[in-house]
Amino acid sequence: MTRRKLAIIGNGMATSRLLDELSRRGGLQMFEVTVFGEEPHGAYNRILLNRILEGGAIDDITLKPAAWYAEQGVRFYPGRVVSRLSHAARRLWTDDGSEHFFHAAVFATGSVSRVPTVEGYFREDGRPKGGVFAYRTAADVERMRVWARPGQRAVVVGGGLLGLEAAKGLVDLGLEVTVAHLFETLMNRQVDQTGGQFLRRAIERLGITVRTSVNTKAVLGSDRVEGLQFGAGERLPADMVVFASGIKPRVDLAKDSDVPTNAGILADDRLETQLPGLYAVGECAEHAGTVYGTVQPIYEQCAVLADTLTGANPAARYRGSKVYTKLKVAGVEVASMGAVEAGSPDDEVVQVVEEKRSVYRKLIIRGDRLAGAVLVGDSSAAAGLVRVFDNRSPLPENRLDLLASGEAIPGSSAGNDPEVCNCHHVSTSTLVAEIRGGCDTLARLSNKTKAGTGCGSCRGQLADLILKNAPVTAGRAKG
Ligand SMILES: Cc1cc2nc3c(=O)[nH]c(=O)nc-3n(C[C@H](O)[C@H](O)[C@H](O)COP(=O)(O)OP(=O)(O)OC[C@H]3O[C@@H](n4cnc5c(N)ncnc54)[C@H](O)[C@@H]3O)c2cc1C
């Protein structure tokens, strides 16, 4: 029997996960899968891009080496852009002119860095000025590394997650780094004002200068950057500028192919676009008015899409995701979920401020249910809080128990077997069993369980578990 042809456009983190989910359901045998990837490598973990800035190679963050595709019977075209698609003809064309037939196709085209509307970003030939960078791809980061020299002055525009990560990478290379953020609070989407102040102090302790409430108006210099001009007319000299000020879903191919789009490619609860047989997943997809920009929701979409495509669960529906953030930003633990500010005077707010430990924790409680939480400096309570938040569990009378450990939280199973890797849902007991069975380095443990290969924020916890549980412990928590 001839297999149906499934084309996947884009080879980022969504595609990598979708291939895993398809594989689990026998989808790689069911379909003849072809992946078209603009970037020249196998899929890699974009979240860990800073490792390249630190001097690492693409292999250090690769999720699927090029050989993986052939081994799994997936046809893979690296470095190939899909430039045109016809739904009626069930065909797509790539930038080298080749034509490919498909029965079903998935848009997994992700996002690009938003090019800000600042004067002087581009040179006369239409390319960005020398020393002006986006922060999205391995190629961006490789170019940054080639340009950067110790002692240079770098400005990172954007004080969100990406900007702070870029700033940390550059300060580690010996540059004098300033973060210029439009809003008053760093990571203003994830933390409240006080959390932002704690975060700011932690970032400043790294030697990074933080400027908030500054509006970048222009890039100065002719062929190469010489500085930035802010709204109030102030000029800040710079040898290098990194823009990390938002992302834009890549919808152009879908739009040109008459697939309905809004901010993202419109997808229903089965992740199907409005044209049957065409699907969208990841940062390019818009579901119920939301485009997601972190991996956890995207992974949930991939599971539903794999169920849909393979028929493993025809009833599977994607109903949207609750967004949690648990990150290590420039070495600082940050977690947030739900509301970051009280919504009304009836909301109960619990704040714990520990100046000495540089830790700030806040809970927002509405009608005896957790409506939101912000943790800066110590996110060890995050897994338990996520469960309570998700299950809408009743809360302990002593609210501080919520911040202590999962054991005290009614309705939370975190106390019995806390989840360490929230991206791949790997529990403590699984990890301890693998460590005792011989996975006694981070690399081995991650290969076996996938823990630590998502956002990477649990790698410190993995290292601790190895030290505590490996049969021979000394010096094991490496690489
Ligand atoms: C520096 C950085 C740090 C991050 N940190 C975190 C974090 O801590 N936690 C978190 O949850 N998320 C984080 N994210 C976000 C996370 O990386 C994204 O949500 C995720 O990568 C999106 O996956 P995707 O596959 O939808 O898009 P992408 O990973 O962008 O992949 C899309 C791919 O499609 C390719 N493509 C596009 N159009 C075409 C075409 N026409 N033909 C062929 N190929 C095409 C692109 O070149 C790209 O390779 C971070 C992102 C960055 C950049």
The ligand as a MOL file (V3000), in Angstrom:
LIG
                    3D

  0  0  0     0  0            999 V3000
M  V30 BEGIN CTAB
M  V30 COUNTS 53 58 0 0 0
M  V30 BEGIN ATOM
M  V30 1 C 17.2570 32.8970 22.6730 0
M  V30 2 C 15.9270 32.2660 22.9280 0
M  V30 3 C 15.6280 31.7940 24.1950 0
M  V30 4 C 14.3860 31.1910 24.4350 0
M  V30 5 N 14.1360 30.7240 25.6740 0
M  V30 6 C 12.9780 30.0730 25.9270 0
M  V30 7 C 12.7290 29.4970 27.2000 0
M  V30 8 O 13.5270 29.6080 28.1220 0
M  V30 9 N 11.5660 28.8070 27.3690 0
M  V30 10 C 10.6520 28.6570 26.3540 0
M  V30 11 O 9.6220 27.9860 26.5540 0
M  V30 12 N 10.8680 29.2040 25.1230 0
M  V30 13 C 11.9940 29.9170 24.8930 0
M  V30 14 N 12.2240 30.4440 23.6480 0
M  V30 15 C 11.1760 30.3250 22.6070 0
M  V30 16 C 11.2580 28.9670 21.8740 0
M  V30 17 O 12.5560 28.7900 21.3830 0
M  V30 18 C 10.2430 28.9740 20.7270 0
M  V30 19 O 8.9520 29.0520 21.3030 0
M  V30 20 C 10.3360 27.7290 19.8340 0
M  V30 21 O 11.6140 27.6170 19.2630 0
M  V30 22 C 9.3000 27.8350 18.7040 0
M  V30 23 O 9.3820 26.6820 17.9000 0
M  V30 24 P 8.8480 26.6830 16.3840 0
M  V30 25 O 9.2470 25.3900 15.8000 0
M  V30 26 O 7.4340 27.1040 16.3570 0
M  V30 27 O 9.6600 27.8590 15.6890 0
M  V30 28 P 11.2200 27.9080 15.3520 0
M  V30 29 O 11.9940 27.2330 16.4110 0
M  V30 30 O 11.4790 29.3360 15.0510 0
M  V30 31 O 11.3740 27.0640 14.0260 0
M  V30 32 C 10.8160 27.4270 12.7970 0
M  V30 33 C 11.7440 26.9500 11.7150 0
M  V30 34 O 11.0910 27.0370 10.4530 0
M  V30 35 C 11.9930 27.5280 9.4730 0
M  V30 36 N 11.2040 28.0760 8.3520 0
M  V30 37 C 10.4040 29.1650 8.3800 0
M  V30 38 N 9.8240 29.3390 7.1710 0
M  V30 39 C 10.2690 28.3400 6.3720 0
M  V30 40 C 10.0310 27.9880 5.0150 0
M  V30 41 N 9.1990 28.6910 4.2320 0
M  V30 42 N 10.6700 26.9110 4.5070 0
M  V30 43 C 11.5070 26.1640 5.2830 0
M  V30 44 N 11.7660 26.4590 6.5760 0
M  V30 45 C 11.1480 27.5300 7.1160 0
M  V30 46 C 12.8030 28.5550 10.2500 0
M  V30 47 O 14.0190 28.8760 9.5830 0
M  V30 48 C 13.0070 27.8100 11.5800 0
M  V30 49 O 14.1380 26.9910 11.5120 0
M  V30 50 C 13.4290 31.0780 23.3780 0
M  V30 51 C 13.7390 31.5720 22.0990 0
M  V30 52 C 14.9650 32.1730 21.8760 0
M  V30 53 C 15.2750 32.7120 20.4970 0
M  V30 END ATOM
M  V30 BEGIN BOND
M  V30 1 1 1 2
M  V30 2 1 2 3
M  V30 3 2 2 52
M  V30 4 2 3 4
M  V30 5 1 4 5
M  V30 6 1 4 50
M  V30 7 2 5 6
M  V30 8 1 6 7
M  V30 9 1 6 13
M  V30 10 2 7 8
M  V30 11 1 7 9
M  V30 12 1 9 10
M  V30 13 2 10 11
M  V30 14 1 10 12
M  V30 15 2 12 13
M  V30 16 1 13 14
M  V30 17 1 14 15
M  V30 18 1 14 50
M  V30 19 1 15 16
M  V30 20 1 16 17
M  V30 21 1 16 18
M  V30 22 1 18 19
M  V30 23 1 18 20
M  V30 24 1 20 21
M  V30 25 1 20 22
M  V30 26 1 22 23
M  V30 27 1 23 24
M  V30 28 2 24 25
M  V30 29 1 24 26
M  V30 30 1 24 27
M  V30 31 1 27 28
M  V30 32 2 28 29
M  V30 33 1 28 30
M  V30 34 1 28 31
M  V30 35 1 31 32
M  V30 36 1 32 33
M  V30 37 1 33 34
M  V30 38 1 33 48
M  V30 39 1 34 35
M  V30 40 1 35 36
M  V30 41 1 35 46
M  V30 42 1 36 37
M  V30 43 1 36 45
M  V30 44 2 37 38
M  V30 45 1 38 39
M  V30 46 1 39 40
M  V30 47 2 39 45
M  V30 48 1 40 41
M  V30 49 2 40 42
M  V30 50 1 42 43
M  V30 51 2 43 44
M  V30 52 1 44 45
M  V30 53 1 46 47
M  V30 54 1 46 48
M  V30 55 1 48 49
M  V30 56 2 50 51
M  V30 57 1 51 52
M  V30 58 1 52 53
M  V30 END BOND
M  V30 END CTAB
M  END
